[in-house]
């Protein structure tokens, strides 16, 4: 075991995958000599050469389209979109081609493609650099979407995504790239996609989050424990497909759910989770499902962004409403 940050875990996973399988290639804007804008690919081009780690033009549709073709012809491309807000030009390639090719070809072709992209707020960045559009991506059949929160999961889920026979969108939250550290095994291991994790057991209320929100939920759980409230924390980890079984089991256990996400409230992923809890576990609920989310606005710039995303005060207010319903 070694102590690594989330960022280090990404780099470790890519290096491990490239050593294990020479079909794995890395492409994107500045991923080569520079090592990516966050240095997630640092050292890989020097170690594996320019044919396996290479820079692309500033053209996201071209990056993803090229990666789709590479995947169809036997490679395992890992393409980086520099920030989640830059992914929009590539949506046609993802939605109309990557997600559909297995079905369109009746199984003759598949697309073992990974799209890595930093996401989320909290870094004080510019417009398009702190988006949370995961719900948009999860609505497309044929795409898997994952958002690990810890170094252990970051490495293991990236290795699992690279080995998956279908396209995976791999979200890496910027705010916890370097801030979160943890033990990471050396060498190859995988963490299965499609599974959520109860990271803290509790009986009074369930807090559900992913990315940075998992860590906020853990902080809130510590505060609630001081008040005698036993909170369970559920880290979704995989956003598509949702682990409905684990979500529902926790909701039925505690009877109270609060869902945290940075994306705008309307049609956010929290609405789908709330629907699962209400449709399948209504008689076990002791209060309406609460969502603490971003507002239905374009992410404000710089310091104001912190006013848009869930924080301690807003979550504790939601807890009071649910516990006193």
N, C-alpha and C positions, 0 to 999 in steps of 0.2 A: 504494500500500500504506500501511496505517496499523497501528501497534501497538495491539492491543486485548486485553482480557481475554475469557474465555469469556462472562462476563455482558454485556460490551459487544457482543460478536458476536451474541448473541441479540437484543438491542435493535436492532442494525443490520439484522439479517435481517428482523425484523418491519416496521421502517420501510421497508426496500427493497421488501418484498412489498406493503405497503399503497399505496405510491406507484405500483407497477406495475399493480396490479389492485384496483379499488374493490370487488370482491366479498370481499376479505379483511377479516375482522372479528376483534376480540380480545375475549374475555370471560373472567370469572373473579372470584374473591374479591379485592377491593382492587386490581385491575389498572388502574383509572382514574386518579383524581387522585393516589392514593398511589404508583402506579407499580409495584405488586406488593410482596410482602414483601421481596424481594431487589432491587427497583427494576429488574427486567428489562424492564418496560413503561413506564419513566419517560419522560414527555414525549409519549407517543403520543396520549393523549386530547386534550391541548392542541392537537396538530398536526392530528389527524384528526376530532375531535369525538366527542360522547358517543354517537352512533348507531353508530360503528364501534369504539369502545373503551369498554366499559361493565362496571360492577360487577354481580355476581350475589349472590343470597342464599348463606348458608353451607349449601349443599345440593349435594353433588357429583353425585348422581344427576340432579338437575335441570339442573346445568350441562351434563353430557354429553348428556342427553336433548334439551335445547334445541338444543345444537350439532348433533346428528344431524339434527333436523328442518330446521335452517337449511341444512345441507349437502345434504340431499335436494332442497331447493327452490332450489339454484343458488348459494348463498353458499359461501365457503371459511373456515369458522370455525377460529380457533386458540384453544382453551380451555385455561386454566391450572388445574391442580389444585395447590393451594398447596404440598403436600408429598406424596411418594409414599405415605406411610402413610395419607393421607386418601382414596385412590382406591377403597378397598373398597366404599363405598356405590354407586359408579358401575359396578361390574363387571357387573352385570346389563345395563345399557345397552350397555356395550362388547361383552360376550360374546354376548348374545342378540340384539342389534340391529345395532350398527355393523359388527361383523365378518361378519354373515350377510346383510345386505340385498341385496348384489349377487347372491348365490346364490338367496336367497329370491324375488327378483323376476325371476329369470332374465335379469339384465343390464339391466332397465329402469331401475333406480335404482342409484346408487353413492353413496358417502359420503366426499367429499374433506375429511376432518376431521383436524385435528392436536390431540392432547392433549399439552401440555407439563407436565412435572412435575419439580421438584428431587428428587434421590434420593441415597442413600448416607450413610455415616457420616463422622465426623471433625470435625464442627462442634460437638460437645458439646451437642447439642440435647436436647429432651425426647422422651418416648415418642411414637411415630408420626411423628417428624420426621426419622428417619434410616434409613428402611427400604430394603431391596434385594430387591424382589419381582419382579424382571424375568423370572425363569423362569416364574412364574405367567402373565404376559402373553404370553410367547413360545409357550405351548402352544396358543393359540387360533388356528385357521386363519382367515385373513381380516384379521388385524392385522399390521402391520409394527411392529417395535420397534427403535429406534435409540438409540445411546448414544455420541455423539461426545466426544472428549477434548481437542481443541485448538480455539482460536478459528477457525482456517481451516475446519475441519470443522464446527464449531458453526453458523457462518453458512451455509455451502454446503449442509449437510444439512438445515437448517431450511427453507431456500428450496426444496430438492427435495421435502421432506415436504409443504409447503404446495401445491406443484404436483402432487403425487401424486393420482391419482383415487380412492384408497382410504384408509381410516383409518390413521394413523401415530401411535404413542406415542413421544414425543420426550423422552428422559431427559437431564437436566442435572445433573451431579454437583455437589453443594453445595461440597465441599471444594476443588474447583478452579475455582469460579466466578470468583474474583478472583486466586487464586494463580498461575494459568497465563496467560501472555500470549504473543502471537505476531502475525505479520503477517497482515493480513486485507485482501483487495482491496476497493477502493471499488466501489459499484454492485452489479449483479446477477451472480451466478454460482451454479452448483450443484455439489455433490459427490454422485455417484450413491449411492442406497441399495442395500443388498444386497451391498456389496463390503467386504472386509477389506483391511488394508494392512500390509505388512511394513515397519515403520518403522525397523528396524535389521537388516541382514543378518548372518547368522552361520552356523556350520557344526557346532557341538558340541551345542547344546541350544536348544529353542524355549520362550520364555516368552510365554504368551497372556493378555491382559487387555483390559479395557474400562473406561471411566471413569477414576477415579483409579488403578486397577490398571495401566493402561497406563504411567503415569508411575512407579509403583513398579517395574514391570518394567524400564523404562529405567535406573533407578537401580541395580537389581541387575545389569543387564548391564554397567554401568560398573565395578562392584565385581569382577565375574567376569573382566573383561578384565585387571585387575591380576594375576589368578592364572593368566592364560594360557588362560582358557576363553572361547571365541568364541560368545556368545549371540545368537540371533535373537529379535527382539521382534515379535509380531503383535498389532496393535490390531484387534479385531473390528469396531468401529464400528457395524455392523448386527447385531442379535441375532436378528431374525426378518425375513426368512429368513436362515439362517446361510450364510456363504460357505464351503461344505464343500470346494470345490476348493482354495482357498488354504490352509485349515487342514490339509488332507491333504498338500498339496505340501510345506509346511514340516515336518510331522511325518516325512515320508519322507526329506526332505533331511538333517535332523539326527539322527533316530532317537530323540530324547529330548524329551518334552513335559512342561511344567509349566503348569497352568492356574490362574490367580488370580481369585478373585471374593469379594466381601463377603457375598453371600447365604449362608444355611445350606447345608451340604454336601449333605444328602440331597435328591435330585431337583433339584439346582441345575443351571445351564446347563453347568457343567463336566462333569457326567456325560454329557451329550449329545455334547460335544466329544470326550471320551475314547472314547465309543462309535464316533464317526466314525473316529478314529485307529486303534482296535483292529479294527473290522470291515473297514476298507478298506486299512489300511496295516500290519497286524500283522507281516508278514515283514520290514518295514523298521525296526521298533522295536528298539532296543538295551536298553530298560528299560521297566518298566511306566509308564503315564502317571500322573503325580502331580497331585493337586489340593490347593491351599492355599486354604482358604475360611474363611468365617465358621462358627461352631459352630451346632449344632442347638438354639439357644435363642432366646428373645425378646431383641432387642438390649438389652443392659444400659445403664443410664442414665449420662450424664455421663462421668467419667473412665474408667469400666470399659469403655466401648465400644471403646477402643483395644486392649483385650485380646482382643476378639472378632474383629477384622478382620485379614487377613494383614499381616504386617510384615516388615521386613528379616530378622530372625532366623529366622522360620518359613520364609521362602522359601529362605534359604541352607541350612537344614537339608534341605529337599526337594531342592535342587540336589546336595548331598553324596550323598543316597541314590540319586539317578538316575545321577550320574556314576560312582559306585562300585558299581553293581549288578553 
